[in-house]
Amino acid sequence: MHLTLASASPRRRDLLARLGIAPDAVIPADIDETPLKGELPRAYALRMGLEKALAVEADGFVLAGDTVVAAGRRILPKTEDETEARACLELLSGRRHQVLSSVALRSADGSVKTRLSENIVRFKVLSEEEIHAYLASGEWRGKAGGYAIQGAAEGLIQWIRGSHSAIMGLPLYETRGLLKSAGFRIG
């Protein structure tokens, strides 16, 4: 059973390894990730996972996912510069927010099944020193909402409700369920 991971994320490969799975190929999906006008975070997360699974040309199974950080109805960006990351951290400071992590599995026959993991994260009130130190770490680069829970930001999070793996980038419970229901052998 050939499995292609439609993501360049090393986190997603590491998370799949926790299920005892090593993809046969890694082909990042090249799609436009701009939210549609008025698109809500949940719909956006599901659409991104689906579009990524459909965009990759490969035989066998194609596994794709997307993680979205949302403050209310607002989809936060995958931060590309320090100003953007600071704005996200300041917005999330002292409040809870959603982390929506979709996973999509395309089977060899072209059918696609999707799942969504909905999670809540609460940051402590961040001091200027904490924000400055986190920005200096560089962990925020390319991360939804300007942080990575698997790094130093974990020490700034008061609590989570949901799946730690989903907040990292791949909901393992949902991924395992999709793979098993499609007949993919998992150890």
N, CA, C and O of each residue as an XYZ file, in Angstrom:
748
protein
N       0.846     -1.177      0.000
C       0.000      0.000      0.000
C       0.885      1.233      0.000
O       1.551      1.524      0.993
N       0.894      1.930     -1.068
C       1.744      3.112     -1.243
C       1.072      4.328     -0.599
O      -0.102      4.598     -0.851
N       1.826      5.064      0.238
C       1.295      6.261      0.887
C       2.186      7.450      0.565
O       3.394      7.421      0.799
N       1.569      8.496      0.025
C       2.269      9.747     -0.242
C       1.773     10.783      0.752
O       0.568     10.957      0.932
N       2.698     11.463      1.390
C       2.362     12.557      2.282
C       2.427     13.851      1.486
O       3.469     14.189      0.925
N       1.310     14.574      1.436
C       1.234     15.814      0.652
C       1.617     17.011      1.516
O       0.866     17.979      1.640
N       2.809     16.919      2.110
C       3.263     17.983      3.006
C       4.777     17.932      3.138
O       5.370     16.855      3.207
N       5.389     19.099      3.172
C       6.836     19.167      3.403
C       7.154     19.283      4.883
O       8.324     19.346      5.258
N       6.136     19.312      5.728
C       6.319     19.519      7.165
C       7.034     18.348      7.824
O       6.536     17.223      7.792
N       8.194     18.598      8.419
C       8.865     17.523      9.163
C       8.039     17.091     10.376
O       8.131     15.942     10.807
N       7.239     17.993     10.925
C       6.377     17.651     12.056
C       5.382     16.564     11.657
O       5.160     15.612     12.405
N       4.790     16.709     10.486
C       3.800     15.706     10.073
C       4.460     14.338      9.863
O       3.874     13.309     10.201
N       5.666     14.324      9.313
C       6.390     13.041      9.164
C       6.680     12.436     10.533
O       6.519     11.232     10.729
N       7.110     13.272     11.483
C       7.393     12.785     12.839
C       6.131     12.252     13.511
O       6.162     11.225     14.189
N       5.032     12.956     13.318
C       3.779     12.507     13.920
C       3.310     11.191     13.303
O       2.842     10.309     14.023
N       3.427     11.046     11.985
C       3.078      9.767     11.348
C       3.935      8.627     11.892
O       3.455      7.506     12.060
N       5.195      8.920     12.164
C       6.097      7.898     12.710
C       5.592      7.387     14.058
O       5.848      6.237     14.417
N       4.887      8.215     14.797
C       4.316      7.782     16.078
C       3.274      6.688     15.879
O       3.008      5.905     16.790
N       2.687      6.636     14.685
C       1.747      5.567     14.344
C       2.465      4.384     13.686
O       1.828      3.410     13.286
N       3.779      4.475     13.579
C       4.559      3.423     12.923
C       4.504      3.506     11.414
O       4.703      2.504     10.728
N       4.236      4.693     10.890
C       4.080      4.862      9.447
C       5.169      5.780      8.902
O       5.402      6.874      9.416
N       5.822      5.308      7.858
C       6.769      6.137      7.106
C       6.212      6.246      5.691
O       6.053      5.229      5.015
N       5.914      7.459      5.231
C       5.365      7.573      3.875
C       6.359      7.086      2.829
O       7.570      7.220      2.999
N       5.837      6.522      1.755
C       6.687      6.069      0.659
C       7.231      7.241     -0.143
O       8.292      7.149     -0.759
N       6.487      8.348     -0.127
C       6.911      9.551     -0.850
C       6.384     10.774     -0.114
O       5.371     10.715      0.583
N       7.089     11.872     -0.285
C       6.662     13.156      0.255
C       6.624     14.136     -0.911
O       7.655     14.466     -1.498
N       5.420     14.595     -1.236
C       5.231     15.545     -2.336
C       4.375     16.688     -1.801
O       3.158     16.542     -1.695
N       4.976     17.807     -1.468
C       4.191     18.917     -0.944
C       3.176     19.419     -1.970
O       3.484     19.570     -3.153
N       1.969     19.671     -1.490
C       0.920     20.220     -2.356
C       1.207     21.691     -2.601
O       1.503     22.440     -1.670
N       1.119     22.093     -3.840
C       1.348     23.489     -4.208
C       0.010     24.105     -4.584
O      -0.424     24.033     -5.734
N      -0.642     24.718     -3.585
C      -1.953     25.326     -3.820
C      -1.967     26.740     -3.256
O      -1.102     27.118     -2.466
N      -2.949     27.504     -3.669
C      -3.163     28.835     -3.116
C      -3.880     28.652     -1.779
O      -4.973     28.089     -1.727
N      -3.261     29.130     -0.703
C      -3.834     28.951      0.629
C      -4.539     30.205      1.142
O      -4.738     30.360      2.347
N      -4.909     31.083      0.244
C      -5.614     32.298      0.633
C      -7.052     31.960      1.017
O      -7.758     31.312      0.243
N      -7.501     32.390      2.208
C      -8.908     32.169      2.568
C      -9.838     32.896      1.594
O      -9.517     33.982      1.112
N     -10.980     32.294      1.314
C     -11.990     32.923      0.469
C     -12.667     34.046      1.261
O     -12.715     34.010      2.491
N     -13.170     35.006      0.563
C     -13.855     36.131      1.216
C     -15.003     35.593      2.085
O     -15.883     34.880      1.602
N     -14.972     35.946      3.354
C     -16.014     35.524      4.287
C     -15.904     34.087      4.769
O     -16.766     33.626      5.518
N     -14.871     33.371      4.361
C     -14.728     31.961      4.740
C     -14.421     31.840      6.231
O     -13.538     32.522      6.751
N     -15.150     30.978      6.900
C     -14.948     30.764      8.328
C     -13.818     29.754      8.553
O     -13.530     28.935      7.680
N     -13.178     29.817      9.732
C     -12.005     28.966      9.997
C     -12.239     27.470      9.795
O     -11.397     26.789      9.208
N     -13.364     26.953     10.270
C     -13.636     25.515     10.149
C     -13.720     25.092      8.681
O     -13.107     24.104      8.276
N     -14.481     25.844      7.894
C     -14.625     25.545      6.464
C     -13.282     25.684      5.750
O     -12.961     24.894      4.862
N     -12.513     26.675      6.135
C     -11.203     26.889      5.523
C     -10.266     25.710      5.803
O      -9.598     25.217      4.893
N     -10.217     25.262      7.049
C      -9.343     24.135      7.402
C      -9.712     22.885      6.609
O      -8.835     22.202      6.080
N     -10.995     22.589      6.527
C     -11.436     21.405      5.767
C     -11.115     21.548      4.279
O     -10.660     20.598      3.642
N     -11.352     22.724      3.741
C     -11.068     22.955      2.312
C      -9.582     22.793      2.015
O      -9.215     22.197      1.003
N      -8.728     23.315      2.882
C      -7.283     23.217      2.647
C      -6.820     21.760      2.642
O      -6.059     21.357      1.762
N      -7.273     20.966      3.617
C      -6.895     19.552      3.640
C      -7.349     18.837      2.378
O      -6.587     18.077      1.780
N      -8.596     19.082      1.973
C      -9.149     18.453      0.771
C      -8.388     18.873     -0.477
O      -7.995     18.025     -1.278
N      -8.174     20.177     -0.649
C      -7.475     20.649     -1.851
C      -6.046     20.124     -1.928
O      -5.557     19.817     -3.015
N      -5.382     20.021     -0.799
C      -4.015     19.484     -0.804
C      -4.016     18.016     -1.212
O      -3.148     17.587     -1.973
N      -4.979     17.242     -0.716
C      -5.055     15.820     -1.078
C      -5.328     15.642     -2.568
O      -4.811     14.714     -3.190
N      -6.135     16.525     -3.138
C      -6.468     16.423     -4.557
C      -5.373     16.972     -5.467
O      -5.305     16.598     -6.638
N      -4.517     17.850     -4.952
C      -3.521     18.519     -5.788
C      -2.298     17.662     -6.114
O      -1.586     17.948     -7.076
N      -2.052     16.636     -5.340
C      -0.831     15.837     -5.513
C      -1.101     14.652     -6.430
O      -2.031     13.874     -6.215
N      -0.262     14.535     -7.461
C      -0.343     13.403     -8.388
C       0.487     12.258     -7.831
O       1.712     12.352     -7.753
N      -0.181     11.175     -7.444
C       0.533     10.023     -6.898
C      -0.378      8.801     -6.949
O      -1.602      8.927     -6.915
N       0.226      7.625     -7.029
C      -0.520      6.371     -6.966
C      -0.762      6.010     -5.509
O      -0.031      6.450     -4.621
N      -1.781      5.215     -5.273
C      -2.067      4.762     -3.913
C      -2.762      5.836     -3.098
O      -3.549      6.625     -3.621
N      -2.458      5.852     -1.816
C      -3.070      6.806     -0.901
C      -2.291      8.113     -0.875
O      -1.064      8.121     -0.981
N      -3.017      9.215     -0.732
C      -2.412     10.536     -0.523
C      -3.003     11.086      0.765
O      -4.220     11.209      0.903
N      -2.121     11.416      1.711
C      -2.527     11.963      2.995
C      -2.131     13.428      3.056
O      -0.979     13.776      2.795
N      -3.083     14.286      3.400
C      -2.819     15.723      3.482
C      -3.468     16.271      4.739
O      -4.371     15.659      5.308
N      -3.001     17.419      5.155
C      -3.608     18.057      6.312
C      -3.316     19.536      6.320
O      -2.478     20.032      5.567
N      -4.029     20.234      7.194
C      -3.786     21.650      7.376
C      -4.181     22.025      8.795
O      -5.129     21.478      9.359
N      -3.441     22.961      9.358
C      -3.717     23.433     10.712
C      -3.970     24.925     10.666
O      -3.182     25.691     10.111
N      -5.080     25.321     11.256
C      -5.528     26.713     11.231
C      -5.686     27.198     12.666
O      -6.302     26.528     13.495
N      -5.127     28.363     12.947
C      -5.314     29.014     14.237
C      -6.320     30.138     14.018
O      -6.179     30.945     13.100
N      -7.343     30.179     14.880
C      -8.397     31.174     14.721
C      -8.704     31.852     16.050
O      -8.831     31.204     17.089
N      -8.817     33.156     15.985
C      -9.273     33.950     17.122
C     -10.672     34.422     16.754
O     -10.838     35.347     15.959
N     -11.663     33.783     17.334
C     -13.037     34.050     16.922
C     -13.231     33.588     15.489
O     -12.936     32.440     15.160
N     -13.726     34.476     14.634
C     -13.948     34.151     13.221
C     -12.731     34.496     12.369
O     -12.734     34.281     11.157
N     -11.707     35.024     12.996
C     -10.522     35.501     12.286
C      -9.481     34.385     12.122
O      -9.049     33.780     13.103
N      -9.091     34.125     10.888
C      -8.050     33.138     10.583
C      -6.705     33.843     10.697
O      -6.443     34.817      9.990
N      -5.857     33.346     11.589
C      -4.539     33.953     11.755
C      -3.571     33.396     10.709
O      -3.694     32.240     10.302
N      -2.616     34.210     10.276
C      -1.721     33.778      9.197
C      -0.636     32.810      9.665
O      -0.361     32.677     10.857
N      -0.033     32.142      8.689
C       1.233     31.438      8.919
C       2.275     32.545      8.831
O       2.566     33.052      7.748
N       2.823     32.906      9.956
C       3.619     34.129     10.047
C       4.928     34.033      9.267
O       5.674     33.059      9.364
N       5.169     35.085      8.493
C       6.362     35.151      7.649
C       7.378     36.187      8.119
O       8.542     36.130      7.723
N       6.953     37.138      8.962
C       7.908     38.121      9.466
C       7.617     38.390     10.938
O       6.554     38.043     11.452
N       8.578     39.013     11.600
C       8.491     39.225     13.038
C       7.324     40.127     13.420
O       6.708     39.918     14.465
N       7.011     41.107     12.611
C       5.898     42.011     12.899
C       4.581     41.245     12.930
O       3.748     41.446     13.813
N       4.411     40.368     11.954
C       3.209     39.539     11.877
C       3.126     38.590     13.078
O       2.059     38.421     13.668
N       4.266     37.970     13.434
C       4.302     37.049     14.568
C       3.993     37.790     15.868
O       3.254     37.275     16.708
N       4.546     38.987     16.045
C       4.281     39.781     17.246
C       2.796     40.095     17.343
O       2.209     39.975     18.419
N       2.183     40.492     16.243
C       0.750     40.817     16.243
C      -0.075     39.609     16.674
O      -1.030     39.755     17.438
N       0.280     38.425     16.197
C      -0.444     37.207     16.585
C      -0.271     36.937     18.079
O      -1.252     36.683     18.778
N       0.954     36.991     18.570
C       1.205     36.714     19.985
C       0.491     37.720     20.879
O      -0.065     37.342     21.910
N       0.499     38.982     20.502
C      -0.200     40.002     21.283
C      -1.710     39.751     21.279
O      -2.371     39.944     22.298
N      -2.252     39.326     20.149
C      -3.669     39.020     20.056
C      -4.037     37.814     20.927
O      -5.082     37.814     21.578
N      -3.180     36.791     20.940
C      -3.471     35.550     21.665
C      -3.153     35.642     23.154
O      -3.617     34.808     23.932
N      -2.386     36.618     23.557
C      -1.970     36.778     24.954
C      -3.178     36.846     25.886
O      -4.060     37.690     25.727
N      -3.195     35.933     26.865
C      -4.225     35.948     27.887
C      -5.597     35.492     27.440
O      -6.573     35.660     28.172
N      -5.687     34.925     26.264
C      -7.001     34.488     25.788
C      -6.924     33.104     25.166
O      -5.850     32.590     24.853
N      -8.072     32.537     25.006
C      -8.124     31.227     24.348
C      -8.444     31.418     22.877
O      -9.032     32.419     22.468
N      -8.036     30.422     22.090
C      -8.275     30.461     20.651
C      -8.452     29.037     20.154
O      -8.154     28.078     20.865
N      -8.936     28.908     18.938
C      -9.144     27.596     18.335
C      -7.954     27.199     17.479
O      -7.330     28.033     16.823
N      -7.654     25.905     17.499
C      -6.724     25.310     16.546
C      -7.500     24.197     15.856
O      -7.890     23.210     16.480
N      -7.713     24.372     14.564
C      -8.474     23.433     13.747
C      -7.486     22.678     12.863
O      -6.753     23.284     12.080
N      -7.473     21.382     12.990
C      -6.522     20.585     12.222
C      -7.287     19.561     11.384
O      -7.924     18.649     11.910
N      -7.206     19.739     10.074
C      -7.903     18.812      9.180
C      -6.925     17.772      8.661
O      -5.717     17.996      8.584
N      -7.489     16.635      8.313
C      -6.724     15.592      7.643
C      -7.615     15.040      6.538
O      -8.817     14.850      6.725
N      -7.007     14.789      5.387
C      -7.741     14.253      4.236
C      -6.963     13.076      3.672
O      -5.739     13.125      3.555
N      -7.676     12.029      3.327
C      -7.055     10.846      2.738
C      -7.734     10.561      1.405
O      -8.931     10.284      1.338
N      -6.925     10.639      0.336
C      -7.410     10.271     -0.997
C      -6.987      8.839     -1.267
O      -5.814      8.493     -1.127
N      -7.933      8.020     -1.649
C      -7.650      6.618     -1.967
C      -7.284      6.485     -3.436
O      -7.433      7.430     -4.211
N      -6.810      5.317     -3.811
C      -6.386      5.069     -5.189
C      -7.519      5.286     -6.186
O      -7.268      5.630     -7.341
N      -8.772      5.088     -5.747
C      -9.913      5.280     -6.654
C     -10.319      6.754     -6.783
O     -11.268      7.080     -7.496
N      -9.601      7.634     -6.094
C      -9.875      9.068     -6.185
C     -10.833      9.607     -5.147
O     -11.005     10.821     -5.033
N     -11.464      8.718     -4.384
C     -12.365      9.193     -3.334
C     -11.546      9.800     -2.192
O     -10.426      9.370     -1.915
N     -12.129     10.808     -1.535
C     -11.439     11.495     -0.448
C     -12.341     11.539      0.772
O     -13.525     11.861      0.682
N     -11.762     11.211      1.905
C     -12.455     11.337      3.187
C     -11.682     12.337      4.031
O     -10.451     12.361      4.014
N     -12.420     13.164      4.771
C     -11.780     14.171      5.607
C     -12.283     14.069      7.042
O     -13.381     13.579      7.308
N     -11.457     14.540      7.944
C     -11.805     14.653      9.357
C     -11.250     15.978      9.858
O     -10.308     16.529      9.289
N     -11.846     16.476     10.927
C     -11.406     17.731     11.523
C     -11.303     17.563     13.029
O     -12.216     17.048     13.674
N     -10.190     17.998     13.573
C      -9.982     18.013     15.016
C     -10.088     19.465     15.478
O      -9.346     20.330     15.011
N     -11.015     19.723     16.397
C     -11.231     21.075     16.896
C     -10.698     21.162     18.322
O     -11.106     20.396     19.195
N      -9.788     22.098     18.549
C      -9.067     22.192     19.813
C      -9.068     23.623     20.316
O      -9.190     24.570     19.538
N      -8.931     23.769     21.623
C      -8.867     25.093     22.239
C      -7.533     25.205     22.975
O      -7.121     24.285     23.681
N      -6.870     26.337     22.800
C      -5.588     26.620     23.471
C      -5.731     27.949     24.190
O      -6.307     28.894     23.651
N      -5.203     28.022     25.416
C      -5.192     29.292     26.147
C      -3.762     29.662     26.526
O      -3.063     28.922     27.218
N      -3.355     30.842     26.043
C      -2.065     31.404     26.417
C      -2.187     32.153     27.736
O      -3.248     32.697     28.040
N      -1.124     32.187     28.516
C      -1.046     33.072     29.673
C      -0.964     34.501     29.154
O      -0.769     34.714     27.957
N      -1.110     35.475     30.036
C      -0.870     36.860     29.637
C       0.631     36.979     29.414
O       1.420     36.745     30.330
N       1.021     37.341     28.205
C       2.438     37.381     27.842
C       3.037     38.753     28.145
O       2.482     39.787     27.773
N       4.173     38.736     28.823
C       4.891     39.988     29.068
C       5.662     40.370     27.808
O       5.855     39.540     26.919
N       6.091     41.599     27.734
C       6.913     42.045     26.609
C       8.186     41.208     26.524
O       8.638     40.869     25.430
N       8.762     40.877     27.674
C       9.991     40.063     27.695
C       9.743     38.669     27.125
O      10.577     38.137     26.393
N       8.597     38.082     27.461
C       8.265     36.748     26.943
C       8.039     36.791     25.431
O       8.484     35.902     24.706
N       7.355     37.813     24.969
C       7.131     37.947     23.523
C       8.465     38.146     22.818
O       8.728     37.508     21.799
N       9.299     39.011     23.344
C      10.613     39.276     22.735
C      11.459     37.997     22.679
O      12.068     37.696     21.652
N      11.493     37.251     23.784
C      12.283     36.013     23.829
C      11.750     34.987     22.824
O      12.530     34.307     22.157
N      10.421     34.877     22.717
C       9.868     33.915     21.774
C      10.167     34.322     20.339
O      10.509     33.477     19.512
N      10.044     35.599     20.042
C      10.372     36.074     18.702
C      11.837     35.814     18.379
O      12.168     35.443     17.253
N      12.704     36.005     19.345
C      14.151     35.772     19.145
C      14.445     34.305     18.854
O      15.447     33.996     18.209
N      13.583     33.393     19.322
C      13.805     31.960     19.084
C      13.642     31.588     17.618
O      14.231     30.610     17.157
N      12.847     32.360     16.879
C      12.604     32.064     15.472
C      11.630     30.928     15.220
O      11.342     30.608     14.067
N      11.113     30.308     16.285
C      10.186     29.181     16.122
C       8.898     29.561     15.408
O       8.220     28.695     14.855
N       8.557     30.822     15.412
C       7.300     31.315     14.855
C       7.265     31.305     13.328
O       6.190     31.383     12.734
N       8.424     31.211     12.693
C       8.488     31.309     11.229
C       7.634     30.237     10.536
O       7.821     29.036     10.732
N       6.693     30.721      9.721
C       5.853     29.812      8.955
C       4.822     29.056      9.759
O       4.205     28.123      9.246
N       4.618     29.438     11.014
C       3.680     28.718     11.873
C       2.345     29.455     11.947
O       2.301     30.677     12.086
N       1.276     28.702     11.853
C      -0.062     29.279     11.977
C      -0.198     29.928     13.341
O       0.091     29.310     14.365
N      -0.638     31.175     13.349
C      -0.819     31.901     14.595
C       0.467     32.378     15.233
O       0.439     32.970     16.312
N       1.602     32.129     14.584
C       2.874     32.635     15.074
C       3.513     31.851     16.194
O       4.375     32.377     16.898
N       3.107     30.580     16.382
C       3.762     29.780     17.430
C       3.728     28.293     17.090
O       2.934     27.832     16.270
N       4.623     27.564     17.754
C       4.691     26.106     17.621
C       4.562     25.516     19.018
O       5.416     25.760     19.871
N       3.512     24.744     19.264
C       3.291     24.186     20.601
C       4.397     23.204     21.001
O       4.637     22.997     22.191
N       5.069     22.601     20.023
C       6.097     21.616     20.335
C       7.430     22.253     20.728
O       8.407     21.543     20.964
N       7.478     23.569     20.799
C       8.708     24.255     21.163
C       8.539     25.063     22.438
O       7.788     24.685     23.337
N       9.240     26.164     22.498
C       9.241     27.009     23.691
C       7.867     27.583     24.011
O       7.601     27.907     25.169
N       6.993     27.717     23.032
C       5.655     28.261     23.283
C       4.856     27.385     24.244
O       3.940     27.872     24.906
N       5.190     26.110     24.327
C       4.452     25.228     25.234
C       4.533     25.739     26.671
O       3.600     25.538     27.449
N       5.623     26.390     27.029
C       5.771     26.957     28.367
C       4.950     28.213     28.589
O       4.901     28.727     29.706
N       4.302     28.719     27.544
C       3.474     29.920     27.639
C       1.979     29.588     27.593
O       1.132     30.477     27.684
N       1.675     28.312     27.452
C       0.291     27.864     27.299
C      -0.225     27.355     28.641
O       0.347     26.442     29.236
N      -1.325     27.965     29.109
C      -1.918     27.557     30.384
C      -2.593     26.206     30.285
O      -2.424     25.353     31.156
N      -3.361     26.010     29.220
C      -4.058     24.741     29.056
C      -4.507     24.557     27.607
O      -4.609     25.500     26.823
N      -4.767     23.300     27.303
C      -5.356     22.965     26.009
C      -6.555     22.056     26.256
O      -6.605     21.326     27.246
N      -7.503     22.112     25.355
C      -8.605     21.146     25.354
C      -8.598     20.536     23.963
O      -8.882     21.205     22.969
N      -8.271     19.266     23.914
C      -8.244     18.604     22.621
C      -6.996     17.775     22.435
O      -6.468     17.198     23.386
N      -6.537     17.722     21.219
C      -5.449     16.841     20.801
C      -4.134     17.609     20.639
O      -4.035     18.533     19.832
N      -3.142     17.211     21.412
C      -1.816     17.840     21.296
C      -1.237     17.618     19.899
O      -0.650     18.531     19.320
N      -1.400     16.411     19.357
C      -0.845     16.134     18.019
C      -1.530     16.994     16.959
O      -0.888     17.425     16.002
N      -2.822     17.246     17.123
C      -3.540     18.093     16.161
C      -3.012     19.519     16.205
O      -2.854     20.157     15.164
N      -2.741     20.019     17.399
C      -2.211     21.372     17.543
C      -0.809     21.449     16.931
O      -0.412     22.492     16.413
N      -0.068     20.351     16.992
C       1.250     20.293     16.358
C       1.147     20.260     14.834
O       2.060     20.715     14.145
N       0.029     19.718     14.293
C      -0.100     19.718     12.843
C      -0.713     18.500     12.195
O      -0.952     18.507     10.988
N      -0.981     17.433     12.969
C      -1.637     16.260     12.379
C      -2.404     15.525     13.478
O      -1.792     14.972     14.392
N      -3.726     15.513     13.401
C      -4.507     14.831     14.436
C      -4.380     13.311     14.301
O      -4.975     12.708     13.408
N      -3.605     12.705     15.190
C      -3.295     11.282     15.041
C      -4.508     10.373     15.204
O      -4.613      9.371     14.497
N      -5.408     10.688     16.097
C      -6.598      9.854     16.266
C      -7.402      9.810     14.967
O      -7.787      8.739     14.498
N      -7.647     10.980     14.400
C      -8.423     11.065     13.160
C      -7.666     10.448     11.989
O      -8.264      9.789     11.139
N      -6.347     10.661     11.942
C      -5.522     10.097     10.872
C      -5.548      8.575     10.914
O      -5.732      7.918      9.890
N      -5.365      8.030     12.100
C      -5.386      6.583     12.266
C      -6.736      6.018     11.823
O      -6.789      5.008     11.121
N      -7.816      6.664     12.231
C      -9.150      6.206     11.857
C      -9.371      6.217     10.350
O      -9.920      5.267      9.792
N      -8.943      7.294      9.691
C      -9.090      7.364      8.232
C      -8.299      6.258      7.544
O      -8.811      5.583      6.652
N      -7.059      6.078      7.960
C      -6.208      5.057      7.338
C      -6.772      3.660      7.552
O      -6.837      2.870      6.610
N      -7.178      3.346      8.773
C      -7.728      2.019      9.055
C      -9.021      1.776      8.266
O      -9.215      0.691      7.718
N      -9.898      2.772      8.207
C     -11.160      2.574      7.492
C     -10.939      2.392      5.992
O     -11.786      1.821      5.305
N      -9.804      2.876      5.480
C      -9.487      2.713      4.063
C      -8.718      1.410      3.792
O      -8.354      1.116      2.653
N      -8.481      0.643      4.852
C      -7.782     -0.629      4.674
C      -6.269     -0.534      4.768
O      -5.575     -1.509      4.478
N      -5.745      0.611      5.165
C      -4.308      0.771      5.316
C      -3.873      0.079      6.596
O      -4.464      0.304      7.652
N      -2.855     -0.755      6.519
C      -2.392     -1.502      7.687
C      -1.567     -0.627      8.626
O      -0.577     -0.016      8.223
N      -1.993     -0.582      9.874
C      -1.275      0.148     10.911
C      -0.905     -0.829     12.005
O      -1.733     -1.633     12.432
N       0.337     -0.765     12.463
C       0.854     -1.690     13.468
C       0.111     -1.760     14.747
O       0.490     -2.518     15.640
